[in-house]
Amino acid sequence: MTDQVDPTDQCVFCGIVAGTIPCAKVAEDAMTFAFMDIDPGSDGHLVVIPKRHSADLFEISAEDLAATTLTAQRIAKVTLSELGADGVNLLNCSGPAAWQTVFHFHLHVIPRYHDRSKDRLELPFEPGMPADAEAIAEHARLLAAKL
């Protein structure tokens, strides 16, 4: 007998899938579950998770990752037509340094609006500001060498 704790016993998202923690459910299929984010960055911000527990992007199976991404894509398309979103961000945070606070893989589907009263999310960096080209090339070389 071990003293190890099953991570699904303490995982809020596993509790949502099990029905022991309430949520505003958006969609469910055999492999995925989608529900509204309780701290939304924009109107209609929701979360899509695999039903099987995996802590993050580095642990999730390819099958669960594909299913979760396809569900997120399906829902993202509906946010455009039904919520009048002007665009959508998909966001995954893996690890505390990347702002992950719930350690069950999830994709945020964040509808984006030109109307700032519907969209409170701001990027932590400014797109369109190129970095040092030599540094970019070096990062590409390091990564490509290991792939």
C-alpha positions as CSV (number, residue, x, y, z in Angstrom):
1,M,0.0,0.0,0.0
2,T,1.3,3.5,-0.9
3,D,0.7,6.9,0.4
4,Q,0.6,8.4,-3.1
5,V,-2.4,10.7,-3.9
6,D,-4.2,10.2,-7.1
7,P,-4.0,13.6,-8.9
8,T,-7.5,13.2,-10.2
9,D,-8.8,13.2,-6.6
10,Q,-7.7,16.8,-6.1
11,C,-8.1,18.1,-9.6
12,V,-10.9,20.7,-10.0
13,F,-11.3,19.9,-13.7
14,C,-11.6,16.1,-13.0
15,G,-14.3,17.1,-10.4
16,I,-16.1,19.1,-13.2
17,V,-16.0,16.1,-15.5
18,A,-17.3,13.8,-12.7
19,G,-20.1,16.2,-12.0
20,T,-19.1,16.8,-8.4
21,I,-18.1,20.5,-9.1
22,P,-20.7,22.7,-10.8
23,C,-20.0,24.4,-14.1
24,A,-21.7,26.1,-17.0
25,K,-21.3,23.3,-19.5
26,V,-21.0,24.2,-23.2
27,A,-20.3,20.8,-24.9
28,E,-19.4,17.2,-24.1
29,D,-18.4,14.2,-26.1
30,A,-16.8,10.9,-25.4
31,M,-13.3,12.4,-25.0
32,T,-13.7,16.1,-24.2
33,F,-15.6,18.5,-22.0
34,A,-16.1,22.3,-22.5
35,F,-17.3,24.8,-19.9
36,M,-17.3,28.5,-19.3
37,D,-14.3,30.0,-17.6
38,I,-15.2,31.5,-14.2
39,D,-12.7,34.3,-14.6
40,P,-13.3,35.3,-18.2
41,G,-11.0,37.6,-20.2
42,S,-13.8,38.3,-22.7
43,D,-17.5,37.6,-23.2
44,G,-17.8,33.9,-24.0
45,H,-14.3,32.8,-22.7
46,L,-14.4,29.1,-22.1
47,V,-12.2,26.1,-21.4
48,V,-11.9,22.8,-23.3
49,I,-10.4,19.8,-21.5
50,P,-9.8,16.1,-22.2
51,K,-11.8,13.9,-19.9
52,R,-8.8,11.9,-19.1
53,H,-6.5,13.6,-16.7
54,S,-3.1,14.8,-17.8
55,A,-1.2,17.6,-16.1
56,D,-0.1,19.6,-19.1
57,L,1.0,19.8,-22.7
58,F,4.0,17.6,-22.0
59,E,2.0,14.8,-20.5
60,I,-1.2,14.7,-22.6
61,S,-1.5,11.8,-25.1
62,A,-1.6,12.6,-28.8
63,E,-5.1,11.2,-29.0
64,D,-6.4,13.5,-26.2
65,L,-4.6,16.5,-27.6
66,A,-6.1,16.0,-31.0
67,A,-9.6,15.6,-29.6
68,T,-9.3,18.6,-27.4
69,T,-8.0,20.8,-30.2
70,L,-10.7,19.7,-32.6
71,T,-13.4,20.4,-30.0
72,A,-11.8,23.9,-29.4
73,Q,-11.8,24.6,-33.1
74,R,-15.5,23.6,-33.4
75,I,-16.5,25.8,-30.5
76,A,-14.3,28.7,-31.8
77,K,-16.2,28.7,-35.1
78,V,-19.5,29.0,-33.2
79,T,-18.3,31.9,-31.1
80,L,-17.9,33.9,-34.4
81,S,-21.5,33.3,-35.5
82,E,-23.3,33.1,-32.2
83,L,-21.5,35.6,-30.1
84,G,-20.4,38.0,-32.8
85,A,-16.8,37.6,-32.0
86,D,-14.3,39.3,-34.3
87,G,-11.6,36.7,-33.8
88,V,-10.5,33.9,-31.3
89,N,-7.4,33.1,-29.3
90,L,-6.6,29.5,-28.3
91,L,-4.4,29.6,-25.2
92,N,-2.6,26.8,-23.4
93,C,-0.5,27.5,-20.3
94,S,1.9,24.7,-19.4
95,G,3.8,25.1,-16.1
96,P,3.7,27.7,-13.5
97,A,6.1,30.0,-15.3
98,A,3.6,30.0,-18.2
99,W,0.7,31.0,-15.9
100,Q,-0.8,27.5,-15.5
101,T,-2.9,27.4,-12.3
102,V,-5.0,24.2,-12.8
103,F,-2.8,21.2,-13.6
104,H,-5.1,19.4,-15.9
105,F,-4.4,20.1,-19.6
106,H,-6.8,22.7,-21.0
107,L,-7.3,25.0,-23.9
108,H,-8.8,28.4,-23.3
109,V,-11.1,29.5,-26.2
110,I,-11.1,33.3,-25.9
111,P,-13.5,35.1,-28.2
112,R,-12.0,38.5,-29.2
113,Y,-14.0,41.7,-29.9
114,H,-13.2,45.1,-31.2
115,D,-15.7,46.3,-28.6
116,R,-13.5,46.6,-25.5
117,S,-16.6,46.4,-23.2
118,K,-16.8,42.7,-24.3
119,D,-13.1,42.0,-24.3
120,R,-10.9,42.7,-21.2
121,L,-7.9,40.6,-22.2
122,E,-4.7,42.3,-23.2
123,L,-1.5,40.6,-24.4
124,P,1.5,40.6,-22.2
125,F,3.7,41.6,-25.1
126,E,3.3,43.8,-28.1
127,P,2.9,41.9,-31.4
128,G,4.6,43.4,-34.4
129,M,7.8,44.3,-32.6
130,P,10.5,42.1,-34.2
131,A,13.3,40.9,-31.9
132,D,17.0,40.4,-32.8
133,A,17.2,38.4,-36.0
134,E,20.4,36.7,-35.0
135,A,18.9,35.5,-31.7
136,I,15.8,34.3,-33.6
137,A,18.0,32.3,-36.0
138,E,20.0,30.8,-33.1
139,H,16.8,29.7,-31.3
140,A,15.7,28.1,-34.6
141,R,19.0,26.3,-35.0
142,L,19.0,24.9,-31.4
143,L,15.4,23.7,-31.7
144,A,15.7,22.3,-35.2
145,A,18.8,20.3,-34.2
146,K,16.8,18.3,-31.6
147,L,13.7,17.7,-33.7
